[in-house]
Amino acid sequence: MTDDGDPERVAPRRRLGLGAAVVLVIVALAVTVGIGILRGASTPIEQVGIDGADETDAATPAVLFVHVSGAVAAPGLYVLDDGARVVDAVAAAGGFATDADEAAVNLARPLGDGEQLYVAVAGEAGAATAAAQATDGRVDLNTADLAALDTLPRIGPAMAQRIIDWRDENGRFTAVEDLLAVPGIGDKMLDALRDLVKV
């Protein structure tokens, strides 16, 4: 009988092959774990809330820059939390001045980033109208009062009020095309207003 057929010599060879296989598996696992650690060190950690929501942005909440001017205690540029309303901007500016036309201000209206909030003085005729018009003569849909909107062709007091109501309920206009969402404004009227208004 040859050496290969000797059961006493075959068993150690099998044990040696099995041991080599186990060593290879352990080395492969060690390499995989090492790669994982290296990748983990270069990947930013994502914070996850209790409900599983991603909280990566929680450390840097969105903010709004709002310029408050006119009849307030401390006019200036203020940084407010996203979702802030006119009441928050007025409060940040120290509240209304004694001569402010408080009734003309919609305190519940949502604010937009980069907005200028003008508080008129009581009895100041046409101040909001002038403030709503850009130097190029276009009317700002987000700041115009009823009188300013009424200067536009085909927009009477009733339609101007609908535009203001839509703005109060839905927030700032983000594009001139948003006028199509206002009841009574269609494509033809939008075409007539497109070059006369801005957001």
C-alpha positions as a Markdown table, in Angstrom:
| # | Residue | x | y | z |
|---|---|---|---|---|
| 1 | Met | 0.0 | 0.0 | 0.0 |
| 2 | Thr | 1.3 | 3.5 | -0.9 |
| 3 | Asp | 1.8 | 6.3 | 1.6 |
| 4 | Asp | -1.3 | 8.0 | 0.2 |
| 5 | Gly | -3.5 | 5.1 | 1.1 |
| 6 | Asp | -2.3 | 5.0 | 4.7 |
| 7 | Pro | -5.2 | 6.3 | 6.9 |
| 8 | Glu | -2.8 | 7.5 | 9.6 |
| 9 | Arg | -1.0 | 9.8 | 7.1 |
| 10 | Val | -4.2 | 11.1 | 5.3 |
| 11 | Ala | -5.8 | 12.4 | 8.5 |
| 12 | Pro | -3.0 | 14.9 | 9.4 |
| 13 | Arg | -3.1 | 16.2 | 5.8 |
| 14 | Arg | -6.8 | 16.8 | 6.0 |
| 15 | Arg | -6.4 | 18.5 | 9.3 |
| 16 | Leu | -3.7 | 20.7 | 7.8 |
| 17 | Gly | -5.9 | 21.7 | 4.8 |
| 18 | Leu | -8.8 | 22.4 | 7.1 |
| 19 | Gly | -6.6 | 24.6 | 9.3 |
| 20 | Ala | -5.3 | 26.5 | 6.3 |
| 21 | Ala | -8.9 | 27.2 | 5.2 |
| 22 | Val | -9.9 | 28.5 | 8.7 |
| 23 | Val | -6.8 | 30.8 | 8.7 |
| 24 | Leu | -7.8 | 32.2 | 5.3 |
| 25 | Val | -11.3 | 32.9 | 6.4 |
| 26 | Ile | -10.1 | 34.7 | 9.5 |
| 27 | Val | -7.6 | 36.8 | 7.5 |
| 28 | Ala | -10.4 | 37.7 | 5.0 |
| 29 | Leu | -12.7 | 38.8 | 7.9 |
| 30 | Ala | -9.9 | 40.9 | 9.4 |
| 31 | Val | -9.3 | 42.6 | 6.1 |
| 32 | Thr | -13.1 | 43.3 | 5.6 |
| 33 | Val | -13.4 | 44.7 | 9.2 |
| 34 | Gly | -10.3 | 46.9 | 8.6 |
| 35 | Ile | -11.7 | 48.3 | 5.3 |
| 36 | Gly | -15.0 | 49.0 | 7.1 |
| 37 | Ile | -13.3 | 50.9 | 9.9 |
| 38 | Leu | -11.3 | 53.0 | 7.4 |
| 39 | Arg | -14.4 | 53.9 | 5.4 |
| 40 | Gly | -16.4 | 54.7 | 8.6 |
| 41 | Ala | -13.7 | 57.1 | 9.7 |
| 42 | Ser | -14.0 | 59.1 | 6.4 |
| 43 | Thr | -17.8 | 59.1 | 6.3 |
| 44 | Pro | -19.7 | 61.8 | 8.2 |
| 45 | Ile | -22.0 | 60.5 | 10.9 |
| 46 | Glu | -25.7 | 61.0 | 10.2 |
| 47 | Gln | -27.8 | 61.8 | 13.2 |
| 48 | Val | -31.1 | 60.0 | 13.3 |
| 49 | Gly | -34.0 | 60.9 | 15.5 |
| 50 | Ile | -36.1 | 58.7 | 17.6 |
| 51 | Asp | -38.6 | 58.3 | 14.8 |
| 52 | Gly | -35.9 | 57.4 | 12.4 |
| 53 | Ala | -35.9 | 60.9 | 10.7 |
| 54 | Asp | -32.6 | 62.3 | 9.5 |
| 55 | Glu | -31.5 | 65.1 | 11.8 |
| 56 | Thr | -28.3 | 66.1 | 10.0 |
| 57 | Asp | -29.8 | 69.5 | 9.2 |
| 58 | Ala | -31.0 | 69.9 | 12.8 |
| 59 | Ala | -27.8 | 71.6 | 13.8 |
| 60 | Thr | -28.2 | 74.2 | 11.1 |
| 61 | Pro | -31.8 | 75.2 | 11.0 |
| 62 | Ala | -33.1 | 77.3 | 8.0 |
| 63 | Val | -33.3 | 81.0 | 8.6 |
| 64 | Leu | -34.9 | 84.0 | 7.0 |
| 65 | Phe | -33.2 | 87.4 | 6.5 |
| 66 | Val | -35.9 | 90.1 | 6.7 |
| 67 | His | -35.4 | 93.9 | 6.4 |
| 68 | Val | -37.9 | 95.6 | 8.7 |
| 69 | Ser | -38.3 | 99.3 | 8.0 |
| 70 | Gly | -40.8 | 102.1 | 8.7 |
| 71 | Ala | -42.7 | 102.7 | 11.9 |
| 72 | Val | -41.0 | 100.2 | 14.2 |
| 73 | Ala | -38.9 | 100.8 | 17.3 |
| 74 | Ala | -35.6 | 99.5 | 15.8 |
| 75 | Pro | -35.6 | 99.2 | 12.0 |
| 76 | Gly | -33.0 | 96.9 | 10.5 |
| 77 | Leu | -32.0 | 93.5 | 9.1 |
| 78 | Tyr | -33.2 | 90.6 | 11.3 |
| 79 | Val | -32.5 | 86.9 | 11.1 |
| 80 | Leu | -35.6 | 84.9 | 11.9 |
| 81 | Asp | -36.4 | 81.2 | 12.0 |
| 82 | Asp | -37.9 | 79.6 | 8.9 |
| 83 | Gly | -41.7 | 79.8 | 9.1 |
| 84 | Ala | -41.6 | 83.1 | 10.9 |
| 85 | Arg | -44.5 | 85.5 | 10.4 |
| 86 | Val | -44.9 | 89.3 | 10.3 |
| 87 | Val | -45.6 | 89.4 | 14.1 |
| 88 | Asp | -42.2 | 87.8 | 14.7 |
| 89 | Ala | -40.4 | 90.4 | 12.5 |
| 90 | Val | -42.2 | 93.3 | 14.2 |
| 91 | Ala | -41.3 | 91.8 | 17.6 |
| 92 | Ala | -37.7 | 91.4 | 16.6 |
| 93 | Ala | -37.7 | 95.1 | 15.6 |
| 94 | Gly | -38.8 | 96.2 | 19.1 |
| 95 | Gly | -42.5 | 96.4 | 18.2 |
| 96 | Phe | -44.5 | 99.1 | 16.6 |
| 97 | Ala | -43.6 | 102.8 | 16.9 |
| 98 | Thr | -46.2 | 105.0 | 18.5 |
| 99 | Asp | -47.2 | 106.4 | 15.2 |
| 100 | Ala | -47.4 | 103.1 | 13.3 |
| 101 | Asp | -50.5 | 102.2 | 11.3 |
| 102 | Glu | -51.0 | 98.8 | 13.1 |
| 103 | Ala | -54.3 | 98.1 | 11.4 |
| 104 | Ala | -52.6 | 98.1 | 8.0 |
| 105 | Val | -50.3 | 95.3 | 9.0 |
| 106 | Asn | -51.3 | 91.6 | 8.6 |
| 107 | Leu | -49.4 | 90.1 | 11.6 |
| 108 | Ala | -50.3 | 86.5 | 10.6 |
| 109 | Arg | -48.8 | 86.6 | 7.1 |
| 110 | Pro | -45.8 | 84.2 | 6.6 |
| 111 | Leu | -42.5 | 85.9 | 5.7 |
| 112 | Gly | -40.1 | 85.0 | 2.9 |
| 113 | Asp | -36.3 | 85.1 | 2.8 |
| 114 | Gly | -35.0 | 88.4 | 1.6 |
| 115 | Glu | -38.3 | 90.2 | 2.2 |
| 116 | Gln | -38.5 | 93.9 | 3.1 |
| 117 | Leu | -41.3 | 94.5 | 5.6 |
| 118 | Tyr | -42.4 | 98.2 | 5.6 |
| 119 | Val | -44.7 | 99.4 | 8.4 |
| 120 | Ala | -46.5 | 102.6 | 7.4 |
| 121 | Val | -47.1 | 105.6 | 9.7 |
| 122 | Ala | -50.7 | 106.2 | 10.5 |
| 123 | Gly | -52.3 | 108.5 | 7.9 |
| 124 | Glu | -49.4 | 107.9 | 5.4 |
| 125 | Ala | -51.4 | 107.9 | 2.2 |
| 126 | Gly | -49.9 | 105.7 | -0.6 |
| 127 | Ala | -46.8 | 104.7 | 1.4 |
| 128 | Ala | -47.4 | 101.0 | 1.0 |
| 129 | Thr | -48.3 | 101.6 | -2.7 |
| 130 | Ala | -45.0 | 103.3 | -3.3 |
| 131 | Ala | -43.1 | 100.7 | -1.4 |
| 132 | Ala | -44.6 | 97.9 | -3.4 |
| 133 | Gln | -43.5 | 99.4 | -6.7 |
| 134 | Ala | -39.9 | 98.8 | -7.8 |
| 135 | Thr | -37.8 | 101.5 | -9.4 |
| 136 | Asp | -38.7 | 100.0 | -12.8 |
| 137 | Gly | -42.4 | 100.6 | -12.1 |
| 138 | Arg | -43.3 | 96.9 | -11.6 |
| 139 | Val | -45.6 | 96.0 | -8.7 |
| 140 | Asp | -44.3 | 93.5 | -6.1 |
| 141 | Leu | -46.9 | 90.8 | -5.7 |
| 142 | Asn | -45.6 | 90.0 | -2.2 |
| 143 | Thr | -45.7 | 93.5 | -0.7 |
| 144 | Ala | -48.3 | 95.3 | -2.7 |
| 145 | Asp | -51.4 | 96.6 | -0.9 |
| 146 | Leu | -54.9 | 96.8 | -2.5 |
| 147 | Ala | -54.2 | 100.3 | -3.9 |
| 148 | Ala | -51.0 | 99.2 | -5.6 |
| 149 | Leu | -52.6 | 96.1 | -7.1 |
| 150 | Asp | -55.6 | 98.2 | -8.3 |
| 151 | Thr | -53.2 | 100.3 | -10.5 |
| 152 | Leu | -52.7 | 97.2 | -12.7 |
| 153 | Pro | -54.7 | 96.8 | -15.9 |
| 154 | Arg | -57.8 | 94.5 | -15.6 |
| 155 | Ile | -57.3 | 94.3 | -11.8 |
| 156 | Gly | -60.1 | 96.1 | -9.9 |
| 157 | Pro | -60.5 | 96.2 | -6.1 |
| 158 | Ala | -62.2 | 92.8 | -5.9 |
| 159 | Met | -59.5 | 91.0 | -7.9 |
| 160 | Ala | -56.8 | 92.9 | -5.9 |
| 161 | Gln | -58.4 | 91.6 | -2.7 |
| 162 | Arg | -58.4 | 88.1 | -4.1 |
| 163 | Ile | -54.6 | 88.3 | -4.8 |
| 164 | Ile | -54.0 | 89.6 | -1.2 |
| 165 | Asp | -56.3 | 86.8 | 0.3 |
| 166 | Trp | -54.4 | 84.2 | -1.7 |
| 167 | Arg | -51.1 | 85.6 | -0.5 |
| 168 | Asp | -52.3 | 85.6 | 3.2 |
| 169 | Glu | -53.5 | 82.0 | 2.9 |
| 170 | Asn | -50.6 | 80.5 | 0.9 |
| 171 | Gly | -47.6 | 82.6 | 1.7 |
| 172 | Arg | -45.4 | 84.5 | -0.8 |
| 173 | Phe | -45.7 | 84.3 | -4.5 |
| 174 | Thr | -42.6 | 82.4 | -5.8 |
| 175 | Ala | -43.2 | 83.1 | -9.5 |
| 176 | Val | -45.5 | 85.4 | -11.5 |
| 177 | Glu | -47.2 | 82.2 | -12.8 |
| 178 | Asp | -48.6 | 81.6 | -9.3 |
| 179 | Leu | -51.2 | 84.2 | -10.2 |
| 180 | Leu | -53.0 | 81.5 | -12.1 |
| 181 | Ala | -53.9 | 80.0 | -8.7 |
| 182 | Val | -55.9 | 83.1 | -7.8 |
| 183 | Pro | -59.6 | 82.6 | -8.6 |
| 184 | Gly | -60.6 | 84.7 | -11.7 |
| 185 | Ile | -57.1 | 85.0 | -13.2 |
| 186 | Gly | -56.5 | 83.0 | -16.4 |
| 187 | Asp | -53.8 | 82.8 | -19.0 |
| 188 | Lys | -54.9 | 86.0 | -20.9 |
| 189 | Met | -54.9 | 88.1 | -17.8 |
| 190 | Leu | -51.5 | 86.6 | -16.7 |
| 191 | Asp | -50.0 | 87.6 | -20.1 |
| 192 | Ala | -51.3 | 91.1 | -19.6 |
| 193 | Leu | -49.7 | 91.3 | -16.2 |
| 194 | Arg | -46.5 | 89.4 | -16.7 |
| 195 | Asp | -44.3 | 92.4 | -17.5 |
| 196 | Leu | -45.9 | 94.7 | -14.9 |
| 197 | Val | -45.4 | 92.6 | -11.8 |
| 198 | Lys | -42.6 | 90.9 | -10.0 |
| 199 | Val | -42.0 | 88.6 | -7.0 |
